[in-house]
């Protein structure tokens, strides 16, 4: 099927080929269905087809199964006969086993190349979502980002943000006059949320070298698109981190890619698995941003496909923009399930041969109700479709095979070594050290002045006597006071990867000096 992503066979005996037109693949899509109905295999065959047509793909591997894309299927596989039989039934005459070019990524750096961004690139809106901040706390975070911009403080990793928040807290009075209330309680809450994120491993997301978008939009020497697979089985333990990272990546694509209008095929296809995590308890501002990105990013040549259990997981305004749909079976055990099933059926263009609602309920594993955009972008008639078998291995590859592919990757070694150039943490630490040194020098000059005055006083008297000093305790401690302050400030700012929080040191020491 030239210019088409072959999905499967429909019609009376599943002999009518059903496919997604490449020129409309950037109009987005939906892959939905209950657990165990075949969504993952559908995702696999779509990734294969896009890659074969020279379209790069980015997807998340939630279950750990999709690494099989890197290895060809085998005639010795237990489902070989079932696969070949299905291929024959749906008219997939050139069905063969094949491997596809794959790049493995992992936020934690264990099962793929490390993938990072910086705190600045993430921005206050997504970071507030990630940290589950209140409106007041988000306001303080926005002030912190504004201060960083004005003072040229780079926010690269979490310790940069933690150090900046300490500085904001110490200067809360002055900042409140300019930007609005800066509450120390809000700063404390943000710092605690950052600590929780760090304990979940979220600190590995932030730093340099940050991801270059071109590395997920590569094609191979043979013209096939590379499939970027994000290892998400461990990442799903922190679902908010998972959803926020993928949304950040989508936003970066929207911000950085040039307008291309309506290309003959997408520049990139992005699969957002477990899409409901993006919208669960999401504030309206975030949902509005997702809607804006989904509406406009197609003109950048990017197709976005949401993968979830129920279409109702996706807000209506966004659901209405998903023109290509593959609906696996939905189960209707409760009244709420039946309403959701009916609502899903109503979004399709009716086929006189069957009831869409009944079809969604009845389709078996590996079968789906499909509708794809046709000429002029009009939705096609809904069809019961038998999904084609995968050409790559069904199931994960061995860890040793994964490591071999990672080592041979065209970007091997590019992201593995973490860099830590001068940024907010280093600048603020140096300021604190300089201020402490200046305070120590001021103390020394003051003590010298006091000593000179004492000598003059003694020389000017005809009798010997004792002049009471300003403070006995002060004299005893003055020699090492400045150095002690320096040590405390630097220790508190450095901490163990920024886990400790400075409270009240700089403000009380240098206020009014």
CORWO-V263155 format. One record per residue. N is the residue number from 1. SS is DSSP state (H for helix, E for strand, L for the rest). PHI is phi in whole degrees, 0 to 359 (* if undefined). Layout:
n=N ss=SS phi=PHI
n=N ss=SS phi=PHI
//
This chain:
n=1 ss=L phi=*
n=2 ss=L phi=294
n=3 ss=L phi=67
n=4 ss=E phi=225
n=5 ss=E phi=270
n=6 ss=E phi=287
n=7 ss=E phi=256
n=8 ss=E phi=170
n=9 ss=E phi=247
n=10 ss=E phi=235
n=11 ss=L phi=86
n=12 ss=L phi=302
n=13 ss=L phi=243
n=14 ss=L phi=61
n=15 ss=L phi=265
n=16 ss=E phi=271
n=17 ss=E phi=292
n=18 ss=E phi=246
n=19 ss=E phi=209
n=20 ss=E phi=254
n=21 ss=E phi=292
n=22 ss=H phi=302
n=23 ss=H phi=289
n=24 ss=H phi=246
n=25 ss=H phi=289
n=26 ss=H phi=274
n=27 ss=H phi=271
n=28 ss=L phi=72
n=29 ss=E phi=193
n=30 ss=E phi=223
n=31 ss=E phi=238
n=32 ss=E phi=229
n=33 ss=L phi=153
n=34 ss=L phi=293
n=35 ss=L phi=302
n=36 ss=L phi=85
n=37 ss=L phi=263
n=38 ss=L phi=113
n=39 ss=H phi=298
n=40 ss=H phi=295
n=41 ss=H phi=293
n=42 ss=H phi=298
n=43 ss=H phi=300
n=44 ss=H phi=294
n=45 ss=H phi=289
n=46 ss=H phi=291
n=47 ss=H phi=299
n=48 ss=H phi=302
n=49 ss=H phi=293
n=50 ss=H phi=297
n=51 ss=H phi=299
n=52 ss=H phi=297
n=53 ss=L phi=268
n=54 ss=L phi=84
n=55 ss=L phi=256
n=56 ss=E phi=296
n=57 ss=E phi=230
n=58 ss=E phi=238
n=59 ss=E phi=215
n=60 ss=E phi=255
n=61 ss=E phi=257
n=62 ss=L phi=287
n=63 ss=L phi=264
n=64 ss=L phi=87
n=65 ss=L phi=273
n=66 ss=H phi=281
n=67 ss=H phi=297
n=68 ss=H phi=298
n=69 ss=H phi=300
n=70 ss=H phi=278
n=71 ss=L phi=227
n=72 ss=E phi=292
n=73 ss=L phi=295
n=74 ss=L phi=227
n=75 ss=L phi=293
n=76 ss=L phi=274
n=77 ss=L phi=290
n=78 ss=L phi=298
n=79 ss=L phi=261
n=80 ss=H phi=303
n=81 ss=H phi=295
n=82 ss=H phi=296
n=83 ss=H phi=295
n=84 ss=H phi=293
n=85 ss=H phi=295
n=86 ss=H phi=294
n=87 ss=H phi=302
n=88 ss=H phi=293
n=89 ss=H phi=295
n=90 ss=L phi=264
n=91 ss=L phi=78
n=92 ss=L phi=274
n=93 ss=L phi=291
n=94 ss=L phi=261
n=95 ss=L phi=294
n=96 ss=L phi=218
n=97 ss=L phi=277
n=98 ss=L phi=201
n=99 ss=L phi=257
n=100 ss=L phi=232
n=101 ss=L phi=292
n=102 ss=E phi=232
n=103 ss=E phi=243
n=104 ss=E phi=266
n=105 ss=E phi=235
n=106 ss=E phi=205
n=107 ss=L phi=303
n=108 ss=L phi=273
n=109 ss=L phi=76
n=110 ss=L phi=269
n=111 ss=L phi=248
n=112 ss=L phi=179
n=113 ss=E phi=295
n=114 ss=E phi=301
n=115 ss=L phi=233
n=116 ss=L phi=225
n=117 ss=E phi=223
n=118 ss=L phi=253
n=119 ss=H phi=300
n=120 ss=H phi=298
n=121 ss=H phi=292
n=122 ss=H phi=296
n=123 ss=H phi=81
n=124 ss=H phi=292
n=125 ss=H phi=294
n=126 ss=H phi=290
n=127 ss=H phi=293
n=128 ss=H phi=296
n=129 ss=H phi=296
n=130 ss=H phi=296
n=131 ss=H phi=271
n=132 ss=L phi=57
n=133 ss=L phi=275
n=134 ss=L phi=283
n=135 ss=H phi=299
n=136 ss=H phi=294
n=137 ss=H phi=292
n=138 ss=H phi=297
n=139 ss=H phi=298
n=140 ss=H phi=296
n=141 ss=H phi=297
n=142 ss=H phi=297
n=143 ss=H phi=297
n=144 ss=H phi=299
n=145 ss=H phi=294
n=146 ss=H phi=296
n=147 ss=H phi=299
n=148 ss=H phi=300
n=149 ss=H phi=296
n=150 ss=H phi=292
n=151 ss=H phi=261
n=152 ss=L phi=66
n=153 ss=L phi=265
n=154 ss=L phi=289
n=155 ss=L phi=253
n=156 ss=L phi=257
n=157 ss=L phi=229
n=158 ss=H phi=294
n=159 ss=H phi=293
n=160 ss=H phi=297
n=161 ss=H phi=292
n=162 ss=H phi=296
n=163 ss=H phi=295
n=164 ss=H phi=296
n=165 ss=H phi=296
n=166 ss=H phi=300
n=167 ss=H phi=297
n=168 ss=H phi=299
n=169 ss=H phi=297
n=170 ss=H phi=291
n=171 ss=L phi=246
n=172 ss=H phi=301
n=173 ss=H phi=298
n=174 ss=H phi=293
n=175 ss=H phi=293
n=176 ss=H phi=296
n=177 ss=H phi=295
n=178 ss=H phi=266
n=179 ss=H phi=248
n=180 ss=L phi=112
n=181 ss=L phi=301
n=182 ss=L phi=246
n=183 ss=L phi=273
n=184 ss=H phi=294
n=185 ss=H phi=296
n=186 ss=H phi=294
n=187 ss=H phi=298
n=188 ss=H phi=298
n=189 ss=H phi=295
n=190 ss=H phi=294
n=191 ss=H phi=297
n=192 ss=H phi=294
n=193 ss=H phi=296
n=194 ss=H phi=295
n=195 ss=H phi=294
n=196 ss=H phi=298
n=197 ss=H phi=300
n=198 ss=H phi=296
n=199 ss=H phi=294
n=200 ss=L phi=277
n=201 ss=L phi=90
n=202 ss=H phi=294
n=203 ss=H phi=296
n=204 ss=H phi=287
n=205 ss=H phi=287
n=206 ss=E phi=255
n=207 ss=L phi=148
n=208 ss=E phi=232
n=209 ss=L phi=287
n=210 ss=L phi=279
n=211 ss=L phi=300
n=212 ss=L phi=263
n=213 ss=H phi=302
n=214 ss=H phi=298
n=215 ss=H phi=283
n=216 ss=H phi=253
n=217 ss=L phi=234
n=218 ss=L phi=271
n=219 ss=E phi=238
n=220 ss=L phi=276
n=221 ss=L phi=300
n=222 ss=L phi=273
n=223 ss=L phi=89
n=224 ss=L phi=278
n=225 ss=E phi=287
n=226 ss=L phi=280
n=227 ss=E phi=259
n=228 ss=E phi=272
n=229 ss=E phi=246
n=230 ss=E phi=270
n=231 ss=E phi=294
n=232 ss=L phi=237
n=233 ss=L phi=297
n=234 ss=L phi=282
n=235 ss=H phi=298
n=236 ss=H phi=294
n=237 ss=H phi=293
n=238 ss=H phi=235
n=239 ss=H phi=302
n=240 ss=H phi=293
n=241 ss=H phi=295
n=242 ss=H phi=301
n=243 ss=H phi=294
n=244 ss=H phi=293
n=245 ss=H phi=297
n=246 ss=H phi=295
n=247 ss=H phi=293
n=248 ss=H phi=299
n=249 ss=H phi=298
n=250 ss=H phi=297
n=251 ss=H phi=294
n=252 ss=H phi=297
n=253 ss=H phi=300
n=254 ss=H phi=295
n=255 ss=H phi=284
n=256 ss=H phi=266
n=257 ss=L phi=283
n=258 ss=L phi=282
n=259 ss=L phi=290
n=260 ss=L phi=232
n=261 ss=L phi=72
n=262 ss=L phi=248
n=263 ss=L phi=286
n=264 ss=L phi=294
n=265 ss=L phi=208
n=266 ss=L phi=295
n=267 ss=L phi=281
n=268 ss=E phi=198
n=269 ss=E phi=243
n=270 ss=E phi=243
n=271 ss=E phi=258
n=272 ss=E phi=254
n=273 ss=E phi=284
n=274 ss=L phi=51
n=275 ss=L phi=296
n=276 ss=H phi=299
n=277 ss=H phi=295
n=278 ss=H phi=290
n=279 ss=H phi=254
n=280 ss=L phi=298
n=281 ss=L phi=57
n=282 ss=L phi=285
n=283 ss=L phi=293
n=284 ss=H phi=300
n=285 ss=H phi=299
n=286 ss=H phi=287
n=287 ss=H phi=298
n=288 ss=H phi=298
n=289 ss=H phi=293
n=290 ss=H phi=298
n=291 ss=H phi=298
n=292 ss=H phi=297
n=293 ss=H phi=297
n=294 ss=H phi=298
n=295 ss=H phi=287
n=296 ss=H phi=257
n=297 ss=H phi=288
n=298 ss=H phi=296
n=299 ss=H phi=286
n=300 ss=H phi=268
n=301 ss=L phi=84
n=302 ss=E phi=249
n=303 ss=E phi=260
n=304 ss=E phi=246
n=305 ss=E phi=238
n=306 ss=E phi=273
n=307 ss=E phi=244
n=308 ss=E phi=204
n=309 ss=L phi=282
n=310 ss=L phi=228
n=311 ss=H phi=304
n=312 ss=H phi=293
n=313 ss=H phi=291
n=314 ss=L phi=258
n=315 ss=L phi=305
n=316 ss=H phi=303
n=317 ss=H phi=297
n=318 ss=H phi=275
n=319 ss=H phi=302
n=320 ss=L phi=294
n=321 ss=L phi=263
n=322 ss=L phi=265
n=323 ss=L phi=280
n=324 ss=E phi=254
n=325 ss=E phi=228
n=326 ss=E phi=234
n=327 ss=E phi=251
n=328 ss=L phi=281
n=329 ss=L phi=298
n=330 ss=L phi=247
n=331 ss=L phi=265
n=332 ss=L phi=239
n=333 ss=L phi=266
n=334 ss=L phi=234
n=335 ss=H phi=298
n=336 ss=H phi=295
n=337 ss=H phi=297
n=338 ss=H phi=295
n=339 ss=H phi=295
n=340 ss=H phi=295
n=341 ss=H phi=296
n=342 ss=H phi=297
n=343 ss=H phi=296
n=344 ss=H phi=296
n=345 ss=H phi=295
n=346 ss=L phi=289
n=347 ss=L phi=275
n=348 ss=L phi=257
n=349 ss=E phi=279
n=350 ss=L phi=299
n=351 ss=L phi=249
n=352 ss=L phi=295
n=353 ss=L phi=281
n=354 ss=L phi=202
n=355 ss=L phi=276
n=356 ss=H phi=299
n=357 ss=H phi=298
n=358 ss=H phi=294
n=359 ss=H phi=296
n=360 ss=H phi=297
n=361 ss=H phi=284
n=362 ss=H phi=261
n=363 ss=L phi=302
n=364 ss=L phi=271
n=365 ss=L phi=296
n=366 ss=L phi=83
n=367 ss=E phi=236
n=368 ss=E phi=208
n=369 ss=E phi=264
n=370 ss=E phi=236
n=371 ss=E phi=208
n=372 ss=L phi=235
n=373 ss=E phi=293
n=374 ss=L phi=248
n=375 ss=H phi=307
n=376 ss=H phi=63
n=377 ss=H phi=77
n=378 ss=L phi=280
n=379 ss=E phi=294
n=380 ss=L phi=280
n=381 ss=E phi=295
n=382 ss=L phi=296
n=383 ss=E phi=217
n=384 ss=E phi=280
n=385 ss=E phi=234
n=386 ss=E phi=271
n=387 ss=E phi=291
n=388 ss=L phi=293
n=389 ss=L phi=285
n=390 ss=L phi=284
n=391 ss=L phi=271
n=392 ss=E phi=272
n=393 ss=L phi=294
n=394 ss=L phi=274
n=395 ss=L phi=111
n=396 ss=L phi=286
n=397 ss=L phi=272
n=398 ss=L phi=287
n=399 ss=H phi=305
n=400 ss=H phi=294
n=401 ss=H phi=292
n=402 ss=H phi=298
n=403 ss=H phi=298
n=404 ss=H phi=300
n=405 ss=H phi=292
n=406 ss=H phi=295
n=407 ss=H phi=295
n=408 ss=L phi=268
n=409 ss=L phi=297
n=410 ss=L phi=295
n=411 ss=L phi=248
n=412 ss=L phi=303
n=413 ss=L phi=88
n=414 ss=L phi=285
n=415 ss=L phi=248
n=416 ss=L phi=291
n=417 ss=L phi=265
n=418 ss=L phi=287
n=419 ss=E phi=254
n=420 ss=L phi=221
n=421 ss=L phi=280
n=422 ss=L phi=297
n=423 ss=L phi=211
n=424 ss=H phi=304
n=425 ss=H phi=300
n=426 ss=H phi=294
n=427 ss=H phi=296
n=428 ss=H phi=290
n=429 ss=H phi=297
n=430 ss=H phi=295
n=431 ss=H phi=300
n=432 ss=H phi=297
n=433 ss=H phi=296
n=434 ss=H phi=296
n=435 ss=H phi=295
n=436 ss=H phi=295
n=437 ss=H phi=295
n=438 ss=H phi=296
n=439 ss=H phi=294
n=440 ss=H phi=296
n=441 ss=H phi=295
n=442 ss=H phi=295
n=443 ss=H phi=298
n=444 ss=H phi=296
n=445 ss=H phi=297
n=446 ss=H phi=294
n=447 ss=H phi=294
n=448 ss=H phi=296
n=449 ss=H phi=296
n=450 ss=H phi=296
n=451 ss=H phi=295
n=452 ss=H phi=296
n=453 ss=H phi=295
n=454 ss=H phi=296
n=455 ss=H phi=296
n=456 ss=H phi=296
n=457 ss=H phi=297
n=458 ss=H phi=295
n=459 ss=H phi=293
n=460 ss=L phi=273
n=461 ss=L phi=255
n=462 ss=L phi=278
n=463 ss=L phi=236
n=464 ss=L phi=268
n=465 ss=L phi=198
n=466 ss=L phi=252
n=467 ss=L phi=261
n=468 ss=L phi=289
n=469 ss=L phi=288
n=470 ss=L phi=294
n=471 ss=L phi=196
n=472 ss=H phi=297
n=473 ss=H phi=296
n=474 ss=H phi=295
n=475 ss=H phi=294
n=476 ss=H phi=292
n=477 ss=H phi=262
n=478 ss=H phi=297
n=479 ss=H phi=302
n=480 ss=H phi=251
n=481 ss=H phi=294
n=482 ss=H phi=299
n=483 ss=H phi=297
n=484 ss=H phi=297
n=485 ss=H phi=296
n=486 ss=H phi=303
n=487 ss=H phi=299
n=488 ss=H phi=294
n=489 ss=H phi=299
n=490 ss=H phi=294
n=491 ss=H phi=298
n=492 ss=H phi=291
n=493 ss=H phi=288
n=494 ss=H phi=286
n=495 ss=L phi=56
n=496 ss=L phi=255
n=497 ss=L phi=51
n=498 ss=L phi=79
n=499 ss=L phi=282
n=500 ss=L phi=267
n=501 ss=L phi=242
n=502 ss=L phi=283
n=503 ss=L phi=228
n=504 ss=L phi=83
n=505 ss=H phi=283
n=506 ss=H phi=294
n=507 ss=H phi=299
n=508 ss=H phi=288
n=509 ss=H phi=281
n=510 ss=H phi=252
n=511 ss=L phi=299
n=512 ss=L phi=87
n=513 ss=L phi=281
//
